[in-house]
Amino acid sequence: MTSDHPVPVPRPKPFRFGVQVSSAPSAAGWRAVARKAEDLGYATLTVADHLDDQFATTPALMAAADATTTLRLGALVYANDYHHPVVLAKEAATLDLLSDGRLELGLGAGWLLTDYQQAGIPLDPPGDRIERMAEAVRVVKGLLADEPCTVEGRWYRVTGLDGRPKPVQRPHPPLLIGGGGRHILSVAAREADIVGLNINLWHGAIDETAGPSATAEATVRKLRWLHHAAPERFDDLELQVRVHIATITDDPVGLAEILGPAFGLDAEHALHSPHALAGTVEGIAETCRERRERFGISYVGIGVEAMEEMAPVVELLAGT
C-alpha cells in the first residue's frame, strides 16, 4: 500500500491516561501511589511483567485494587511464556471479580532478552512466540466464557474445562495486546479490544535500535497493518501508546536533542514520535489532540516518574 492512500484511523475515543509503576519501597508506599494516581485522574494503573527488580504482577494489581475504588488495573503486559494460560485465566477472573470489574488484561508474547537468559527460559523465534500467545488468547477467552473450554492446539490442550470463577466484565475483561511488528499487530487487530502501538522489541531491549519503529511514519504503517488484518472491527479498537519521554518544558527541541539519540532518533523525529511528549501543558494537550486525529491514539501511558508532572495534562484532557 502506497503512502498516498488515506491513513486508516479508528473512530475517535475519549482520552484516557495510564501510569506504569512496577514497585514501591513498602506496602504503604504502593497503596499511596495507587491512590495518588486515582486522585490525579489517571484511568489505569499498569504493572509490567518481568523477572528483574519489580513486584509480581498479579498480587501488585490486587493490592492496588484494594487501595482504590475507581482506578482500573492492568498488566502491561503479562508475558505469555511466563504463565500457562489456564492459570492466567483463573488469576484474571479472580482479579476482575475482587476488583469489582476493573481489570484490563494485557497479554504479550515476551521479549526481554535478559529475562529469558537469566531464568533459563527458552527464547523461541518471534513467530513461534507470537503464535503461542495467539493460541493462549483462545484458551483465556474460552475459560472466561460461559461454556466449558476445549482447545486442541500446537502448544496447549484444554479439554472441557469450565473456567471458574467468572469475571464481572462480560464476556471478558478488555484485552490489550501491543507490539511493533506486523505479525503481533495482526493478532491484536483480530483479538484485542485495546491495541498498544508499541516500538518493535525484536532486539530484546529498549535502546537505539528502537528508533526506526518509534517514528510517526512507522506508526502510520502500524495503522495500515491493523486495518488490513481486521477491517471489520478496526473502527472499534481503542489505540494505546506507551510514552517513554514525558516532561513539561519550555525547550522541547533541546530535550529531544539530548534524549533522542538514546532511542536512535534525531531531534525532529523524537519530537514527532508518539512515544514522546515534551512541551508546555497546553502544547502537550494540543499534541495529544493532533495525534488522536492523525493516528487514533486516545489512551496514553506514562511512567510513574512523570505522574505528577503530567497531571495538568490529564486534568485538561481525560474524558474529552
C-alpha positions as CSV (number, residue, x, y, z in Angstrom):
1,M,0.0,0.0,0.0
2,T,1.5,3.3,-1.0
3,S,1.8,6.4,1.1
4,D,-0.7,8.4,-0.9
5,H,-3.6,6.1,0.3
6,P,-5.6,7.6,3.2
7,V,-4.4,6.6,6.6
8,P,-7.0,4.4,8.4
9,V,-7.9,5.8,11.8
10,P,-10.4,4.2,14.2
11,R,-13.4,6.1,15.4
12,P,-12.2,8.7,18.0
13,K,-12.4,7.6,21.6
14,P,-12.3,9.8,24.8
15,F,-8.8,10.4,26.2
16,R,-7.6,8.1,29.0
17,F,-4.3,8.1,30.7
18,G,-2.5,5.3,32.5
19,V,0.5,5.2,34.8
20,Q,3.0,2.4,34.7
21,V,4.5,1.5,38.1
22,S,6.0,-1.8,39.0
23,S,7.4,-1.5,42.5
24,A,7.4,0.6,45.7
25,P,9.6,0.7,48.8
26,S,6.8,-0.7,51.0
27,A,3.2,-1.8,51.1
28,A,2.2,1.6,52.4
29,G,4.1,3.2,49.5
30,W,2.4,1.0,47.0
31,R,-1.0,1.9,48.3
32,A,-0.1,5.6,48.3
33,V,1.0,5.7,44.7
34,A,-2.2,3.9,43.6
35,R,-4.3,6.4,45.5
36,K,-2.3,9.3,44.1
37,A,-2.9,8.0,40.5
38,E,-6.6,7.8,41.2
39,D,-6.8,11.2,42.8
40,L,-4.9,12.8,39.8
41,G,-7.4,11.5,37.3
42,Y,-5.5,8.6,35.8
43,A,-7.8,5.9,34.4
44,T,-5.5,3.0,34.9
45,L,-2.5,1.8,36.9
46,T,-0.5,-0.8,35.0
47,V,2.3,-3.1,36.1
48,A,4.9,-4.7,33.8
49,D,5.7,-8.4,33.9
50,H,9.4,-9.0,34.1
51,L,11.7,-11.2,36.3
52,D,14.0,-8.4,37.4
53,D,13.6,-5.9,40.3
54,Q,9.8,-5.4,40.3
55,F,6.7,-6.7,42.1
56,A,5.0,-9.8,40.9
57,T,2.2,-8.5,38.6
58,T,-0.9,-10.2,39.9
59,P,-0.6,-9.6,43.6
60,A,0.6,-6.0,42.9
61,L,-2.6,-5.3,40.9
62,M,-4.7,-6.8,43.6
63,A,-3.1,-4.6,46.3
64,A,-3.7,-1.6,44.1
65,A,-7.3,-2.6,43.6
66,D,-7.8,-2.9,47.4
67,A,-6.3,0.6,47.9
68,T,-8.6,2.3,45.4
69,T,-12.3,2.4,44.3
70,T,-12.4,3.6,40.6
71,L,-8.9,3.1,39.3
72,R,-8.7,0.4,36.7
73,L,-5.8,-2.1,36.9
74,G,-3.9,-3.6,34.1
75,A,-0.9,-5.8,33.2
76,L,1.3,-4.1,30.6
77,V,1.7,-6.8,29.7
78,Y,1.7,-10.4,31.0
79,A,4.4,-12.3,29.1
80,N,2.8,-15.4,27.8
81,D,5.9,-17.5,28.1
82,Y,5.9,-17.0,31.9
83,H,2.3,-18.0,32.5
84,H,0.3,-21.0,31.5
85,P,-3.0,-19.6,30.1
86,V,-5.2,-21.8,32.2
87,V,-3.6,-20.4,35.4
88,L,-3.6,-16.9,33.9
89,A,-7.3,-17.1,33.1
90,K,-8.1,-18.0,36.7
91,E,-5.9,-15.2,38.0
92,A,-7.5,-12.7,35.6
93,A,-11.1,-13.7,36.5
94,T,-10.3,-13.6,40.2
95,L,-8.7,-10.1,39.8
96,D,-11.7,-8.9,37.9
97,L,-14.1,-10.3,40.5
98,L,-12.3,-9.0,43.5
99,S,-11.8,-5.5,42.0
100,D,-15.5,-5.3,41.0
101,G,-14.8,-5.4,37.3
102,R,-11.7,-3.1,37.0
103,L,-9.2,-5.3,35.2
104,E,-7.7,-4.7,31.8
105,L,-5.9,-7.8,30.7
106,G,-2.7,-7.2,28.8
107,L,-1.0,-10.1,27.1
108,G,2.2,-10.3,25.1
109,A,4.5,-12.8,23.6
110,G,7.5,-12.0,25.8
111,W,10.5,-10.0,24.6
112,L,13.1,-9.0,27.3
113,L,16.2,-10.9,26.4
114,T,17.6,-10.8,30.0
115,D,14.5,-12.4,31.4
116,Y,14.9,-15.4,29.2
117,Q,18.7,-15.6,29.7
118,Q,18.8,-15.3,33.4
119,A,15.8,-17.5,34.1
120,G,16.8,-20.2,31.6
121,I,13.5,-20.0,29.7
122,P,14.0,-21.0,26.0
123,L,13.7,-18.0,23.7
124,D,11.9,-19.3,20.7
125,P,11.8,-17.4,17.4
126,P,9.4,-14.4,17.4
127,G,6.9,-16.1,15.1
128,D,6.6,-19.1,17.4
129,R,6.2,-16.9,20.5
130,I,3.5,-14.8,18.8
131,E,1.6,-17.9,17.5
132,R,1.8,-19.4,21.0
133,M,0.4,-16.2,22.5
134,A,-2.4,-16.2,20.0
135,E,-3.2,-19.7,21.0
136,A,-3.1,-18.7,24.6
137,V,-5.7,-16.0,23.9
138,R,-8.0,-18.7,22.6
139,V,-7.6,-20.5,25.9
140,V,-8.0,-17.5,28.1
141,K,-11.1,-16.3,26.3
142,G,-12.6,-19.8,26.3
143,L,-12.1,-20.2,30.0
144,L,-13.6,-16.7,30.8
145,A,-16.7,-17.5,28.7
146,D,-19.8,-19.2,29.9
147,E,-19.3,-22.7,28.4
148,P,-16.6,-25.2,29.1
149,C,-13.4,-24.7,27.1
150,T,-11.8,-27.1,24.7
151,V,-8.7,-26.1,22.7
152,E,-6.6,-28.6,20.8
153,G,-3.7,-26.6,19.6
154,R,0.0,-26.8,18.9
155,W,1.1,-25.6,22.3
156,Y,-2.0,-26.0,24.6
157,R,-4.6,-28.8,25.0
158,V,-7.5,-28.0,27.2
159,T,-10.4,-30.4,27.4
160,G,-13.9,-29.5,28.7
161,L,-12.5,-27.2,31.4
162,D,-15.1,-24.8,32.8
163,G,-13.0,-21.8,34.0
164,R,-14.0,-20.6,37.4
165,P,-14.6,-18.0,38.8
166,K,-16.2,-16.0,36.0
167,P,-15.2,-12.3,35.6
168,V,-17.5,-9.4,36.3
169,Q,-16.9,-7.9,32.9
170,R,-18.5,-10.0,30.2
171,P,-17.7,-11.7,28.0
172,H,-14.2,-11.0,29.5
173,P,-12.2,-8.0,30.8
174,P,-10.9,-5.8,28.0
175,L,-8.0,-7.5,26.3
176,L,-4.9,-5.4,25.4
177,I,-2.3,-6.7,23.0
178,G,0.5,-4.5,21.8
179,G,3.5,-4.7,19.6
180,G,5.6,-3.1,16.9
181,G,5.7,-5.7,14.2
182,R,3.1,-6.8,11.6
183,H,2.6,-10.3,12.9
184,I,1.8,-9.3,16.5
185,L,-0.3,-6.3,15.5
186,S,-2.3,-8.5,13.1
187,V,-3.1,-10.8,16.0
188,A,-4.0,-7.8,18.1
189,A,-6.3,-6.4,15.4
190,R,-8.2,-9.7,15.3
191,E,-8.4,-10.5,19.1
192,A,-7.8,-7.4,21.2
193,D,-10.1,-4.6,22.5
194,I,-7.2,-2.3,23.1
195,V,-4.2,-2.3,20.8
196,G,-0.8,-0.9,22.0
197,L,1.1,0.7,19.2
198,N,4.5,-0.2,20.5
199,I,8.0,0.1,19.3
200,N,9.4,-3.1,17.8
201,L,11.2,-5.0,20.5
202,W,12.8,-7.6,18.3
203,H,16.2,-6.7,19.7
204,G,15.2,-7.8,23.2
205,A,15.9,-4.3,24.8
206,I,14.8,-0.7,24.5
207,D,17.8,1.1,23.0
208,E,18.9,2.9,19.9
209,T,17.6,0.0,17.7
210,A,14.1,1.1,18.6
211,G,14.2,4.4,16.7
212,P,13.0,3.3,13.3
213,S,9.8,1.8,14.7
214,A,9.1,4.7,17.0
215,T,8.6,7.4,14.4
216,A,5.3,8.9,13.2
217,E,5.9,7.2,9.8
218,A,6.2,3.8,11.5
219,T,3.0,4.5,13.4
220,V,1.2,5.0,10.1
221,R,2.4,1.6,8.8
222,K,1.1,0.0,12.0
223,L,-2.3,1.5,11.4
224,R,-2.3,0.1,7.9
225,W,-1.4,-3.4,9.3
226,L,-4.2,-3.3,11.8
227,H,-6.8,-2.2,9.3
228,H,-5.6,-4.8,6.8
229,A,-5.8,-7.6,9.4
230,A,-9.3,-6.9,10.6
231,P,-11.1,-4.1,8.8
232,E,-14.5,-5.2,10.2
233,R,-13.5,-4.5,13.8
234,F,-10.9,-1.8,13.2
235,D,-13.3,1.1,14.0
236,D,-14.0,-0.2,17.5
237,L,-10.3,-0.6,18.5
238,E,-9.0,1.6,21.3
239,L,-5.4,2.6,20.5
240,Q,-2.9,2.9,23.3
241,V,0.7,4.1,23.3
242,R,3.4,3.9,26.0
243,V,5.2,7.3,26.2
244,H,8.8,6.8,27.3
245,I,9.7,10.5,27.5
246,A,7.1,12.7,29.1
247,T,8.0,16.1,30.6
248,I,6.8,19.7,30.9
249,T,9.4,22.0,29.4
250,D,9.7,25.3,27.5
251,D,12.5,23.8,25.4
252,P,11.2,20.6,23.8
253,V,13.7,20.8,21.0
254,G,16.7,21.0,23.4
255,L,15.3,18.0,25.3
256,A,14.8,16.0,22.1
257,E,18.4,16.7,21.0
258,I,19.7,15.3,24.3
259,L,17.4,12.3,24.7
260,G,16.6,11.3,21.1
261,P,19.9,9.6,20.4
262,A,19.3,7.1,23.2
263,F,16.4,5.8,21.0
264,G,18.3,6.2,17.7
265,L,16.3,9.3,16.7
266,D,17.3,12.8,15.7
267,A,15.6,15.7,17.5
268,E,12.9,16.2,14.8
269,H,11.9,12.5,14.7
270,A,12.0,12.3,18.5
271,L,9.6,15.3,18.9
272,H,7.1,13.8,16.5
273,S,7.3,10.3,17.9
274,P,4.0,9.1,19.5
275,H,6.3,7.7,22.3
276,A,7.4,11.2,23.5
277,L,5.5,14.1,25.0
278,A,7.5,17.3,25.7
279,G,6.4,20.9,25.9
280,T,4.1,23.2,27.9
281,V,0.9,21.8,29.4
282,E,-1.1,23.4,26.6
283,G,1.3,22.3,24.0
284,I,1.3,18.7,25.1
285,A,-2.5,18.8,25.2
286,E,-2.6,20.0,21.7
287,T,-0.1,17.4,20.6
288,C,-2.3,14.7,22.1
289,R,-5.4,16.0,20.2
290,E,-3.4,16.1,17.0
291,R,-2.2,12.5,17.5
292,R,-5.7,11.3,18.2
293,E,-6.9,12.9,14.9
294,R,-3.9,11.6,12.9
295,F,-3.4,8.2,14.5
296,G,-6.5,7.5,16.6
297,I,-4.4,7.3,19.8
298,S,-6.6,8.1,22.8
299,Y,-5.1,6.0,25.6
300,V,-1.7,7.4,26.7
301,G,0.5,5.5,29.2
302,I,3.4,7.2,31.0
303,G,5.9,6.2,33.7
304,V,5.3,6.8,37.4
305,E,8.3,9.2,37.4
306,A,6.2,11.6,35.3
307,M,2.8,11.0,37.0
308,E,2.6,14.3,39.0
309,E,4.3,16.4,36.3
310,M,1.8,15.3,33.7
311,A,-1.2,15.6,36.0
312,P,-2.3,19.0,34.5
313,V,-2.4,17.5,31.0
314,V,-4.6,14.7,32.4
315,E,-6.9,17.2,34.0
316,L,-7.3,19.0,30.7
317,L,-7.9,16.0,28.5
318,A,-9.2,13.0,30.4
319,G,-12.7,12.0,29.3
320,T,-12.8,14.6,26.4
